[in-house]
Amino acid sequence: MKRKSVGLLAAGLMLTGTGAAPVGQQGGIPVLRSGGAEFTEGAYTFNPPGTDHGSFEWSGRLTDTYPNDGHTVYVQVSVERHGWARYYGKQRGSVWMRHSDWSGARRYTDDAAIRVCRDRGSARPDNCSPVQEFSYSRD
């Protein structure tokens, strides 16, 4: 009988411990719009060190709002002032995205920027929304 209660106690401790991991800063990403592209339902998390590389994790819906123009849309993300990473959507449609970005030179990410753009080909410059910046003070 004692074995059963010890097993239940251990199981209870394991279950309570699984939810105890530290959570980084979280929040919403405002709607990002550019002619032909829209990013909605956005959310982000600055993960703590040791969780997913201490990354800037983001998600949201990318939509091609000019479906008949022949151009695709994408989201760009920059962390720690590095270059832009590009994530393409679906031409003439909408796609749910979820990605994590981090700098391999850092233990965690505390600065990130995101914008949405329409790829207009090589002859014309892409048009992008204003940049939305995020920062997290871990003090």
Sine and cosine of phi, psi and omega as CSV:
sin_phi,cos_phi,sin_psi,cos_psi,sin_omega,cos_omega
0.00,0.00,-0.62,0.79,0.03,-1.00
-0.90,0.44,-0.58,0.81,0.00,-1.00
-0.87,0.50,-0.65,0.76,-0.02,-1.00
-0.90,0.45,-0.70,0.71,-0.03,-1.00
-0.93,0.37,-0.57,0.82,0.05,-1.00
-0.91,0.41,-0.66,0.75,0.03,-1.00
-0.89,0.45,-0.66,0.75,0.03,-1.00
-0.92,0.40,-0.63,0.78,0.03,-1.00
-0.90,0.43,-0.70,0.72,0.02,-1.00
-0.89,0.45,-0.68,0.74,0.02,-1.00
-0.89,0.45,-0.66,0.75,0.02,-1.00
-0.90,0.44,-0.64,0.77,0.04,-1.00
-0.91,0.40,-0.63,0.78,0.02,-1.00
-0.91,0.42,-0.67,0.74,-0.01,-1.00
-0.91,0.41,-0.66,0.75,0.01,-1.00
-0.95,0.33,-0.49,0.87,0.00,-1.00
-0.95,0.31,-0.44,0.90,-0.05,-1.00
-0.93,0.38,-0.46,0.89,-0.02,-1.00
-1.00,-0.08,0.12,0.99,-0.11,-0.99
-1.00,-0.05,0.02,1.00,0.00,-1.00
-0.90,0.45,0.63,-0.78,0.00,-1.00
-0.91,0.42,0.60,-0.80,0.01,-1.00
-0.93,-0.35,0.70,-0.72,0.04,-1.00
-0.99,0.17,-0.09,-1.00,0.03,-1.00
-0.91,0.41,0.68,-0.73,0.01,-1.00
-0.78,-0.62,0.38,-0.92,0.06,-1.00
-0.04,-1.00,-0.03,-1.00,0.02,-1.00
-0.99,-0.13,0.46,-0.89,0.11,-0.99
-0.97,-0.23,0.82,-0.57,0.01,-1.00
-0.89,0.46,0.33,-0.94,0.05,-1.00
-0.86,0.51,0.77,-0.64,0.03,-1.00
-0.94,-0.33,0.78,-0.62,-0.04,-1.00
-0.73,-0.68,0.63,-0.77,0.15,-0.99
-0.60,-0.80,0.41,-0.91,0.00,-1.00
-0.78,0.63,0.95,-0.32,0.03,-1.00
0.99,-0.16,-0.18,0.98,-0.04,-1.00
-0.69,-0.72,0.57,-0.82,0.03,-1.00
-0.54,-0.84,0.68,-0.73,0.05,-1.00
-0.87,-0.50,0.88,-0.47,-0.06,-1.00
-0.79,-0.61,0.17,-0.99,0.04,-1.00
0.85,0.53,0.49,0.87,-0.08,-1.00
-0.97,0.25,0.59,-0.81,0.07,-1.00
-0.55,-0.84,0.42,-0.91,0.02,-1.00
-0.59,-0.81,0.33,-0.94,0.11,-0.99
-0.62,-0.79,0.73,-0.69,0.23,-0.97
-1.00,-0.01,0.96,-0.29,-0.03,-1.00
-0.95,0.31,0.55,-0.83,0.02,-1.00
-0.95,0.31,0.33,-0.95,0.06,-1.00
-0.80,0.60,0.67,-0.75,0.00,-1.00
1.00,0.02,-0.14,0.99,0.05,-1.00
-0.92,-0.40,0.91,-0.41,0.01,-1.00
0.75,0.66,0.74,0.67,0.03,-1.00
0.90,0.43,0.31,0.95,-0.07,-1.00
0.89,0.45,0.62,0.78,-0.19,-0.98
-0.99,0.15,0.23,-0.97,0.25,-0.97
-1.00,-0.04,0.96,-0.29,-0.03,-1.00
-0.98,-0.18,0.76,-0.65,-0.07,-1.00
-0.66,-0.76,0.38,-0.93,0.04,-1.00
-0.46,-0.89,0.30,-0.95,0.04,-1.00
0.29,-0.96,0.04,-1.00,-0.03,-1.00
-0.96,-0.27,0.84,-0.54,0.05,-1.00
-0.98,-0.20,0.79,-0.61,-0.07,-1.00
-0.79,-0.61,0.69,-0.72,0.15,-0.99
-1.00,0.09,0.96,-0.29,-0.09,-1.00
-1.00,0.01,-0.13,0.99,0.14,-0.99
-0.88,-0.47,0.96,0.29,-0.17,-0.99
-0.90,0.44,-0.32,0.95,-0.06,-1.00
-0.97,-0.23,0.18,0.98,-0.03,-1.00
-1.00,0.04,-0.13,0.99,0.03,-1.00
0.98,0.18,0.16,0.99,-0.02,-1.00
-0.93,-0.37,0.48,-0.88,0.04,-1.00
-0.99,-0.15,0.17,-0.99,-0.03,-1.00
-0.82,-0.58,0.36,-0.93,0.01,-1.00
-0.44,-0.90,0.31,-0.95,0.11,-0.99
-0.94,-0.33,0.66,-0.75,0.10,-0.99
-0.90,-0.43,0.67,-0.74,0.02,-1.00
-0.75,-0.66,0.68,-0.73,0.07,-1.00
-0.79,-0.61,0.72,-0.70,0.08,-1.00
-0.85,-0.53,0.59,-0.81,0.03,-1.00
0.80,0.60,0.57,0.82,0.05,-1.00
0.90,0.44,0.34,0.94,0.09,-1.00
-0.98,0.18,-0.01,-1.00,0.01,-1.00
-0.91,0.42,0.18,-0.98,-0.05,-1.00
-0.99,0.16,0.74,-0.67,0.20,-0.98
-1.00,-0.05,0.63,-0.78,-0.10,-1.00
-0.89,-0.45,0.75,-0.67,0.01,-1.00
-0.81,-0.58,0.94,-0.35,-0.07,-1.00
-0.98,0.19,0.55,-0.83,0.09,-1.00
-0.99,-0.12,-0.44,-0.90,-0.03,-1.00
-0.90,-0.43,0.82,-0.57,0.03,-1.00
-0.90,0.44,0.66,-0.75,-0.01,-1.00
0.87,0.49,0.53,0.85,-0.01,-1.00
-0.30,-0.95,-0.26,-0.97,-0.04,-1.00
-0.72,-0.70,0.58,-0.81,-0.01,-1.00
-0.60,-0.80,0.62,-0.78,0.08,-1.00
-1.00,0.09,0.72,-0.70,-0.01,-1.00
-0.83,-0.56,0.55,-0.83,0.13,-0.99
-0.48,-0.88,0.87,-0.49,-0.05,-1.00
-0.60,-0.80,0.27,-0.96,0.10,-0.99
-0.80,-0.60,0.69,-0.72,0.03,-1.00
-0.79,-0.61,0.64,-0.77,0.01,-1.00
-0.43,-0.90,0.25,-0.97,0.07,-1.00
-0.98,-0.19,0.81,-0.59,0.01,-1.00
-0.92,0.39,-0.26,0.96,-0.01,-1.00
-1.00,0.04,-0.06,1.00,-0.07,-1.00
-0.84,-0.55,0.43,-0.90,0.05,-1.00
-0.98,0.21,-0.45,0.89,0.04,-1.00
-0.42,-0.91,0.31,-0.95,0.01,-1.00
-0.98,-0.19,0.73,-0.68,0.07,-1.00
-0.76,-0.64,0.03,1.00,0.09,-1.00
-0.71,-0.71,0.73,-0.68,0.02,-1.00
-0.51,-0.86,0.42,-0.91,0.05,-1.00
-0.65,-0.76,0.52,-0.85,-0.03,-1.00
-0.59,-0.81,0.55,-0.84,0.08,-1.00
-0.43,-0.90,0.28,-0.96,0.03,-1.00
-0.88,-0.47,0.61,-0.79,-0.08,-1.00
-0.65,-0.76,0.34,-0.94,0.15,-0.99
-0.93,-0.37,0.81,-0.58,0.01,-1.00
-0.99,0.13,0.94,-0.34,-0.07,-1.00
-0.98,-0.19,0.30,0.95,0.04,-1.00
1.00,0.01,-0.03,-1.00,-0.09,-1.00
-0.99,0.14,-0.36,0.93,-0.06,-1.00
-0.99,0.16,-0.43,0.90,-0.04,-1.00
-0.80,-0.60,0.57,-0.82,0.00,-1.00
-0.93,0.36,0.53,-0.85,0.07,-1.00
-0.92,0.38,0.46,-0.89,0.12,-0.99
-0.94,-0.34,0.72,-0.69,-0.10,-0.99
-0.80,-0.60,0.43,-0.90,0.09,-1.00
-0.95,0.31,0.24,-0.97,0.16,-0.99
-0.87,0.50,0.49,-0.87,-0.01,-1.00
-0.96,0.27,0.72,-0.70,0.10,-0.99
-0.96,-0.27,0.86,-0.50,-0.05,-1.00
-0.96,-0.28,0.53,-0.85,0.02,-1.00
-0.72,-0.69,0.58,-0.82,0.11,-0.99
-0.57,-0.82,0.42,-0.91,-0.06,-1.00
-0.68,-0.74,0.84,-0.54,0.06,-1.00
-1.00,-0.06,0.87,-0.50,-0.06,-1.00
-0.99,-0.11,0.35,0.94,-0.02,-1.00
-0.95,0.32,0.00,0.00,0.00,0.00
